[in-house]
Amino acid sequence: MNKQNNSPKFHAVVTINVRTEFITRNLKVIFTNDGVFYPLLDYFINNQFKSISWQNNATYIVGLFIDYIFVNKNSDLNNDRNRKIYFMPNFIKLLQNGSINNEGEDSLELFWFPKKISRVSTLINVLYSFLDWYYKKNKNRDSIFVKDYNDLSMNERILYLRHWNNRRQTSLLSHLKTLDKNPSPIYDINKKVNFFRSEIYDIKYFDNSKIMDLLFTGFKRGSSSYDIRNIMITILMHFGGTRLSEPFHLFVNDVIEDPNNPGCALVKLYHPEDGYINYFDKYTNKTVELTRKEYLQKKYNLTPRNLQTGTNHAGWKDLALDKTGKFNYAIVYWFPTWAGKLFWNLYKRYIMEIRPKNLSNPYLFVSTHHKSFGLPYTINAFRDSHQNAIKKINLHYKKESGTTPHAHRHAYGQNLQNSGLNKNIIQKALHHKSPFSQMVYTLPSVEKINQVLNEASNNINEQIFIENNNEDIFENLKERFLG
């Protein structure tokens, strides 16, 4: 039977354009047999500044939950306490195992494929956040418990089930542990899964010995010119550890010469909405402090890219920031540290010779294509250029080969790890948030991180430059590629 994996079964999803007091944006809307599922739409409006990926996850998991409620609509939840208690645990385990048995049959006709426990955990946290919000918001929730469950609307059923599955008692792990000891009274799970195994991921990272070929052969144009913009983005990922989306939030002035390391670039990744910026208001003749969201709206009538949809969207992971308060930015830590000098020289050339002047946006990386000249550069456009550069140096472009953009961040992390750096240094350089709040007191300062990275840089230089003949690596670079 040919069924689409996790396609909507008993609900439909459409996208509508919603204008609120603060913003106009596209929002997902779920339709059920009862019509528009307004609780989720209200939830999105209440959280209108959340990312597109967050909205997609919420729509996806709430839709699956609605489907699961529908296929169990005839369950005797009125009189069977166990069925009420196990409803949510069974849903979670079904997400993990899938609904198709070993013979390829699915008695529920959901046709869900199995998911990794990490994915299930993410989705369930999103679902519970919505359920908690809806439960607290609804002041008439107690009235539904005197009704017959089978007579309840979908909205009421969700409130009913949330009541019987208090979040404090229904963490993912407690559900799975309980289900291991107690057979499901609703759905017979016949798959044996070790839920608590350590998942080992075969992380693929870009080969250090190929990075210079990629930068200065793959991104070469003609006989003597280079695609400096895409070289800079690749350097940020490979030698700065940024995620693919992060360079696309940079403003021109987010790159300066490091006052503590002349000739080296200091790059600050500001939060795309809450990051700080000084803005000279020509109408008041005063310099004011604004968030980037306010600045983009006030000066350019733009929305931060993490809130946009379509090709202009650039995601923003909740990375650990080096400077919070009103500033809200993270620093790019160069490794090896000479990469910061290379980036600074490229940046100066890019600003002077390539990036158009007097644009209607503040972004560092912009398009030079005639159809989109001067507009913010898109992730899709970079992916295409990166793929072409990979093929140009005779590498296969695929995730399994470590040749996709994210493999550069993996290489950065691998280089840090292979250099024997302290785990706190690695955590800070990758901007990972600590799972233990008390660890913040053991994390190193910005100055300490840069000092340690500089000392460790020589450990990986031979992987990148097989023959350096003890010459200064950066001077060699300038002579070969920067002219």
C-alpha positions as CSV (number, residue, x, y, z in Angstrom):
1,M,0.0,0.0,0.0
2,N,1.5,3.3,-1.1
3,K,0.9,5.9,1.6
4,Q,2.7,9.1,2.2
5,N,4.7,9.1,5.5
6,N,2.8,11.1,8.2
7,S,0.6,12.9,5.7
8,P,-2.4,14.5,7.2
9,K,-5.1,11.9,7.7
10,F,-8.0,13.6,9.5
11,H,-7.0,17.2,9.2
12,A,-5.8,19.7,6.6
13,V,-3.2,22.4,6.8
14,V,-3.3,25.7,4.9
15,T,-1.2,28.9,5.1
16,I,-2.9,32.2,5.6
17,N,-1.6,35.8,5.8
18,V,-2.4,37.4,9.2
19,R,-1.9,41.0,10.1
20,T,-1.6,41.8,13.8
21,E,-0.8,45.0,15.7
22,F,2.9,44.4,15.3
23,I,3.5,42.3,12.3
24,T,2.2,40.7,9.1
25,R,3.2,37.2,8.4
26,N,2.1,33.8,7.2
27,L,0.6,31.4,9.7
28,K,-0.4,27.8,9.5
29,V,-4.1,26.9,10.1
30,I,-5.4,23.4,10.8
31,F,-8.8,22.4,9.6
32,T,-10.7,19.4,11.2
33,N,-14.2,18.1,10.9
34,D,-15.2,20.9,13.3
35,G,-13.8,23.6,11.0
36,V,-10.8,25.8,11.8
37,F,-8.8,24.6,14.8
38,Y,-8.7,28.0,16.5
39,P,-6.7,27.1,19.6
40,L,-3.6,26.6,17.5
41,L,-4.2,29.7,15.4
42,D,-4.6,31.8,18.7
43,Y,-1.4,30.2,20.0
44,F,0.5,31.2,16.9
45,I,-0.8,34.8,17.1
46,N,0.2,34.9,20.8
47,N,3.7,33.7,19.8
48,Q,3.8,35.7,16.5
49,F,7.6,36.3,16.7
50,K,8.6,32.7,16.9
51,S,10.5,31.1,14.1
52,I,9.0,29.4,11.0
53,S,10.6,26.1,12.1
54,W,8.9,26.3,15.5
55,Q,5.6,27.0,13.8
56,N,6.1,24.0,11.4
57,N,6.9,21.7,14.3
58,A,3.9,22.8,16.3
59,T,1.5,22.4,13.3
60,Y,3.0,19.0,12.5
61,I,2.7,17.5,16.0
62,V,-0.7,19.0,16.8
63,G,-1.9,17.6,13.5
64,L,-0.6,14.1,14.4
65,F,-2.2,14.3,17.8
66,I,-5.6,15.3,16.2
67,D,-5.3,12.3,13.9
68,Y,-4.5,10.0,16.8
69,I,-7.5,11.3,18.8
70,F,-9.7,10.7,15.7
71,V,-8.7,7.1,15.2
72,N,-9.3,6.4,18.9
73,K,-12.6,8.3,18.9
74,N,-14.6,5.2,20.0
75,S,-12.4,4.4,22.9
76,D,-14.2,4.1,26.2
77,L,-12.5,6.9,28.0
78,N,-15.5,7.7,30.1
79,N,-15.4,4.7,32.3
80,D,-11.8,3.3,31.9
81,R,-9.3,5.3,34.0
82,N,-6.4,3.4,32.5
83,R,-7.3,4.4,29.0
84,K,-7.2,8.0,30.0
85,I,-3.9,7.7,31.8
86,Y,-2.3,5.7,28.9
87,F,-3.6,7.8,26.0
88,M,-0.7,10.1,25.8
89,P,2.0,7.5,26.6
90,N,0.6,5.3,23.8
91,F,0.7,8.3,21.4
92,I,4.3,8.9,22.2
93,K,5.3,5.3,21.8
94,L,3.5,5.2,18.5
95,L,5.5,8.2,17.3
96,Q,8.7,6.4,18.2
97,N,7.8,2.9,16.8
98,G,5.5,3.9,13.9
99,S,2.1,2.5,13.3
100,I,3.0,-0.1,10.7
101,N,3.6,-3.7,12.0
102,N,6.2,-6.2,10.7
103,E,3.8,-7.4,8.1
104,G,3.3,-3.9,6.6
105,E,-0.2,-3.6,8.0
106,D,-1.6,-0.7,10.0
107,S,-4.9,-1.3,11.9
108,L,-5.1,2.4,12.7
109,E,-4.5,3.5,9.0
110,L,-2.2,6.3,10.1
111,F,0.9,4.9,8.3
112,W,3.4,6.6,10.5
113,F,7.0,5.6,10.1
114,P,9.3,5.3,13.2
115,K,11.2,8.4,14.5
116,K,14.4,8.8,16.5
117,I,13.8,9.4,20.1
118,S,15.5,12.8,19.9
119,R,13.0,13.9,17.3
120,V,10.1,12.5,19.3
121,S,11.3,14.4,22.4
122,T,11.5,17.7,20.5
123,L,8.0,17.2,19.1
124,I,6.5,16.2,22.4
125,N,8.0,19.3,24.2
126,V,6.4,21.5,21.5
127,L,3.1,19.7,21.9
128,Y,3.1,20.0,25.7
129,S,3.9,23.7,25.5
130,F,0.8,24.2,23.3
131,L,-1.4,22.0,25.6
132,D,-0.3,23.8,28.7
133,W,-0.9,27.2,27.1
134,Y,-4.4,26.1,25.9
135,Y,-5.3,24.5,29.2
136,K,-4.4,27.5,31.3
137,K,-6.1,29.9,28.8
138,N,-9.4,28.1,28.9
139,K,-11.4,29.2,31.9
140,N,-14.4,26.9,31.2
141,R,-12.4,23.7,31.1
142,D,-14.0,22.1,34.1
143,S,-17.4,22.0,32.4
144,I,-16.2,19.4,29.8
145,F,-15.7,16.7,32.5
146,V,-19.4,16.3,33.1
147,K,-20.0,15.5,29.4
148,D,-19.7,12.2,27.6
149,Y,-16.3,12.1,25.9
150,N,-17.7,10.9,22.7
151,D,-19.9,14.0,22.5
152,L,-17.0,16.4,22.9
153,S,-15.7,18.5,20.0
154,M,-12.0,18.2,19.0
155,N,-11.1,21.3,21.0
156,E,-12.8,19.9,24.1
157,R,-11.2,16.5,23.7
158,I,-7.8,18.0,23.7
159,L,-8.6,19.8,26.9
160,Y,-10.0,16.6,28.4
161,L,-6.8,14.6,27.5
162,R,-4.5,17.3,28.7
163,H,-6.3,17.2,32.1
164,W,-5.6,13.5,32.4
165,N,-2.0,13.8,31.3
166,N,-0.4,16.5,33.6
167,R,3.0,17.5,32.3
168,R,4.7,16.8,35.6
169,Q,3.7,13.1,35.3
170,T,4.2,12.7,31.6
171,S,7.7,13.4,30.6
172,L,8.9,11.4,27.6
173,L,11.1,9.1,29.5
174,S,8.6,8.4,32.2
175,H,6.1,7.5,29.5
176,L,8.5,5.0,27.9
177,K,9.6,3.5,31.2
178,T,6.0,3.0,32.3
179,L,5.0,1.4,29.0
180,D,7.9,-1.0,29.2
181,K,6.3,-2.4,32.4
182,N,2.7,-2.1,31.3
183,P,1.2,-3.3,28.0
184,S,-0.8,-0.7,26.1
185,P,-4.6,-1.1,26.7
186,I,-5.4,0.8,23.5
187,Y,-2.8,-0.2,20.9
188,D,-0.8,-3.4,20.9
189,I,2.9,-2.3,20.5
190,N,4.6,-5.4,19.1
191,K,8.0,-3.8,18.3
192,K,10.8,-4.3,20.7
193,V,12.8,-1.1,20.9
194,N,15.6,-0.1,23.3
195,F,14.5,3.4,24.1
196,F,17.5,4.2,26.3
197,R,20.3,3.2,24.0
198,S,23.0,5.6,23.2
199,E,22.5,6.9,19.7
200,I,25.8,7.1,17.8
201,Y,25.8,9.4,14.8
202,D,28.2,9.0,12.0
203,I,29.1,12.6,11.7
204,K,30.5,13.6,8.4
205,Y,32.8,16.6,8.2
206,F,34.5,18.4,5.3
207,D,38.0,17.2,4.6
208,N,40.6,19.8,5.8
209,S,43.0,18.8,3.0
210,K,40.3,19.9,0.4
211,I,39.3,23.3,2.0
212,M,41.8,25.4,0.1
213,D,40.9,23.8,-3.2
214,L,37.3,24.5,-2.5
215,L,37.9,28.2,-1.6
216,F,40.3,29.2,-4.3
217,T,39.6,26.7,-7.1
218,G,36.0,25.8,-6.6
219,F,35.0,29.4,-6.1
220,K,37.4,30.8,-8.7
221,R,35.9,32.8,-11.6
222,G,37.8,32.9,-14.8
223,S,41.6,33.0,-14.7
224,S,42.2,35.5,-12.0
225,S,39.0,36.5,-10.0
226,Y,37.2,34.8,-7.1
227,D,33.7,34.6,-5.7
228,I,34.7,36.5,-2.6
229,R,31.2,36.6,-1.1
230,N,30.8,32.8,-1.1
231,I,34.4,32.3,0.0
232,M,33.7,34.5,3.0
233,I,30.5,32.5,3.9
234,T,32.4,29.2,3.7
235,I,35.2,30.6,5.8
236,L,32.7,31.6,8.5
237,M,31.4,28.0,8.6
238,H,34.7,26.1,8.3
239,F,37.0,28.3,10.3
240,G,34.4,30.1,12.5
241,G,32.0,27.3,13.2
242,T,28.9,29.2,12.2
243,R,25.7,27.4,11.2
244,L,24.7,27.9,7.6
245,S,21.9,30.4,8.3
246,E,23.9,32.6,10.7
247,P,26.0,34.6,8.1
248,F,22.8,35.7,6.4
249,H,21.8,37.7,9.4
250,L,25.1,39.8,9.4
251,F,24.9,43.5,8.9
252,V,27.8,45.3,7.2
253,N,29.0,46.8,10.5
254,D,28.9,43.5,12.4
255,V,32.5,43.0,11.1
256,I,35.2,45.2,12.4
257,E,39.0,45.0,12.9
258,D,39.7,43.3,16.2
259,P,41.1,46.0,18.5
260,N,43.0,43.3,20.4
261,N,44.4,41.6,17.3
262,P,45.1,44.2,14.5
263,G,44.6,42.8,11.0
264,C,42.1,40.2,12.2
265,A,38.3,40.3,11.8
266,L,36.1,40.5,14.8
267,V,32.6,39.2,13.8
268,K,29.6,39.5,16.0
269,L,26.5,37.4,15.4
270,Y,23.7,39.5,16.8
271,H,20.3,38.1,17.6
272,P,18.3,38.9,14.5
273,E,15.4,40.4,16.5
274,D,16.8,41.4,19.9
275,G,20.4,42.4,18.9
276,Y,21.4,45.9,19.7
277,I,22.2,48.6,17.2
278,N,22.9,52.4,17.4
279,Y,20.8,54.3,14.9
280,F,21.1,58.0,14.0
281,D,17.6,59.4,13.7
282,K,17.8,62.2,11.1
283,Y,14.4,63.5,12.2
284,T,15.4,64.0,15.8
285,N,19.1,64.5,15.1
286,K,19.9,62.0,17.9
287,T,21.5,58.6,18.1
288,V,19.1,56.1,19.6
289,E,19.5,52.5,20.8
290,L,17.2,50.1,19.0
291,T,16.7,46.4,18.7
292,R,17.4,45.0,15.2
293,K,13.8,44.3,14.7
294,E,12.9,47.9,15.5
295,Y,15.8,49.2,13.3
296,L,14.8,47.1,10.3
297,Q,11.2,48.3,10.6
298,K,12.1,51.9,11.2
299,K,14.7,52.4,8.6
300,Y,14.0,49.8,5.9
301,N,10.5,48.6,6.5
302,L,11.9,45.1,6.7
303,T,11.3,42.1,9.0
304,P,14.1,40.1,10.6
305,R,15.0,37.2,8.3
306,N,14.1,34.5,10.9
307,L,10.5,35.8,10.8
308,Q,10.3,35.9,7.0
309,T,8.9,33.1,4.8
310,G,10.0,31.8,1.5
311,T,13.5,32.1,0.0
312,N,14.4,35.1,2.2
313,H,14.0,33.1,5.4
314,A,17.1,32.4,7.4
315,G,16.7,30.4,10.6
316,W,18.2,31.3,14.0
317,K,19.2,28.6,16.5
318,D,19.0,29.6,20.1
319,L,22.8,29.7,20.4
320,A,24.7,30.7,23.6
321,L,25.5,34.4,23.4
322,D,28.7,35.9,24.6
323,K,27.2,39.2,25.4
324,T,23.6,39.4,26.6
325,G,21.6,42.3,28.2
326,K,20.9,44.9,25.6
327,F,23.6,43.7,23.2
328,N,22.7,40.0,22.6
329,Y,25.5,38.8,20.3
330,A,27.9,35.9,20.0
331,I,31.4,36.2,18.8
332,V,32.9,34.1,15.9
333,Y,36.0,32.4,17.2
334,W,38.5,31.7,14.5
335,F,40.3,28.4,14.4
336,P,43.0,28.3,13.2
337,T,43.3,31.9,14.2
338,W,45.0,33.0,11.0
339,A,41.6,32.6,9.3
340,G,40.4,35.8,11.0
341,K,43.1,37.7,9.1
342,L,42.2,36.1,5.8
343,F,38.5,37.0,6.4
344,W,39.4,40.6,7.3
345,N,41.3,41.1,4.0
346,L,38.5,39.5,2.0
347,Y,35.9,41.7,3.9
348,K,37.7,44.9,3.0
349,R,37.9,43.9,-0.7
350,Y,34.3,42.8,-0.7
351,I,33.1,46.1,0.8
352,M,35.2,48.3,-1.5
353,E,34.8,46.4,-4.8
354,I,31.8,44.1,-4.7
355,R,28.9,45.0,-2.4
356,P,26.8,47.7,-4.1
357,K,26.4,51.0,-2.3
358,N,23.3,52.8,-1.0
359,L,21.1,49.7,-0.7
360,S,17.7,49.4,0.9
361,N,18.9,46.8,3.4
362,P,21.8,46.6,5.9
363,Y,22.9,43.0,5.2
364,L,26.5,42.2,4.5
365,F,25.9,39.5,1.9
366,V,23.7,40.6,-1.0
367,S,23.0,39.3,-4.5
368,T,24.9,40.6,-7.5
369,H,22.6,38.8,-10.0
370,H,20.9,41.2,-12.4
371,K,17.4,39.9,-11.4
372,S,17.9,40.4,-7.7
373,F,20.8,42.9,-7.6
374,G,21.4,44.4,-4.1
375,L,18.7,42.2,-2.4
376,P,19.7,40.1,0.6
377,Y,21.6,37.0,-0.5
378,T,19.6,33.8,0.0
379,I,20.6,30.5,1.5
380,N,19.4,28.7,-1.6
381,A,21.6,30.7,-3.9
382,F,24.6,29.9,-1.7
383,R,23.8,26.2,-1.6
384,D,23.8,26.2,-5.4
385,S,27.1,28.0,-5.6
386,H,28.6,25.8,-3.0
387,Q,27.4,22.6,-4.8
388,N,28.9,23.9,-8.1
389,A,32.2,24.6,-6.3
390,I,32.3,21.1,-4.8
391,K,31.7,19.6,-8.2
392,K,34.4,21.8,-9.8
393,I,37.1,20.2,-7.6
394,N,35.8,16.7,-8.5
395,L,34.1,15.9,-5.2
396,H,30.7,14.2,-4.8
397,Y,28.1,16.6,-3.3
398,K,26.2,14.6,-0.7
399,K,25.7,14.6,3.1
400,E,27.3,11.1,3.4
401,S,30.5,12.5,1.8
402,G,30.8,15.5,4.2
403,T,30.5,17.9,1.3
404,T,27.3,19.8,2.1
405,P,27.5,23.2,3.8
406,H,26.8,22.0,7.4
407,A,29.8,19.6,7.1
408,H,32.0,22.7,7.5
409,R,30.7,23.3,11.0
410,H,31.3,19.6,11.8
411,A,34.9,20.1,10.6
412,Y,35.3,23.1,12.9
413,G,34.1,21.1,15.8
414,Q,36.3,18.1,14.8
415,N,39.4,20.3,14.6
416,L,38.7,21.7,18.1
417,Q,38.3,18.2,19.5
418,N,41.3,16.8,17.7
419,S,43.5,19.6,19.1
420,G,42.8,18.4,22.6
421,L,41.1,21.6,23.7
422,N,39.2,21.8,27.0
423,K,35.5,20.9,26.6
424,N,34.5,24.3,28.0
425,I,36.5,26.0,25.2
426,I,34.8,23.8,22.6
427,Q,31.4,24.4,24.1
428,K,31.9,28.2,24.0
429,A,33.5,28.2,20.5
430,L,30.5,26.3,19.1
431,H,28.1,28.4,21.1
432,H,26.4,25.4,22.6
433,K,24.3,26.1,25.7
434,S,25.2,24.1,28.8
435,P,22.6,21.6,30.1
436,F,23.7,22.4,33.6
437,S,23.3,26.0,34.7
438,Q,26.1,25.9,37.3
439,M,28.6,25.2,34.5
440,V,28.3,28.8,33.5
441,Y,30.7,29.7,36.3
442,T,33.4,27.4,34.9
443,L,33.2,28.7,31.3
444,P,36.2,30.7,30.1
445,S,36.2,34.4,29.0
446,V,36.4,35.7,25.5
447,E,40.1,36.6,25.9
448,K,40.9,33.1,27.3
449,I,39.2,31.4,24.4
450,N,41.1,33.4,21.8
451,Q,44.4,32.8,23.6
452,V,43.9,29.0,23.7
453,L,42.7,28.8,20.1
454,N,45.7,30.8,18.9
455,E,48.1,28.4,20.8
456,A,46.4,25.3,19.4
457,S,46.1,26.5,15.7
458,N,49.5,25.1,14.7
459,N,48.2,21.6,15.4
460,I,46.0,21.5,12.4
461,N,47.8,23.7,9.9
462,E,49.6,20.8,8.3
463,Q,46.3,19.2,7.4
464,I,45.4,22.3,5.5
465,F,48.8,23.2,4.1
466,I,50.8,20.1,3.5
467,E,53.9,22.0,2.5
468,N,54.3,25.3,4.4
469,N,58.1,25.1,4.7
470,N,57.8,26.9,8.0
471,E,56.7,30.1,6.2
472,D,54.1,32.3,7.6
473,I,50.8,30.8,6.5
474,F,48.9,34.0,6.2
475,E,51.5,35.8,4.2
476,N,51.6,32.7,1.9
477,L,47.8,33.0,1.5
478,K,47.9,36.7,0.7
479,E,50.6,36.1,-2.0
480,R,48.7,33.2,-3.6
481,F,45.1,34.4,-3.4
482,L,44.7,38.0,-2.4
483,G,47.3,39.7,-4.5
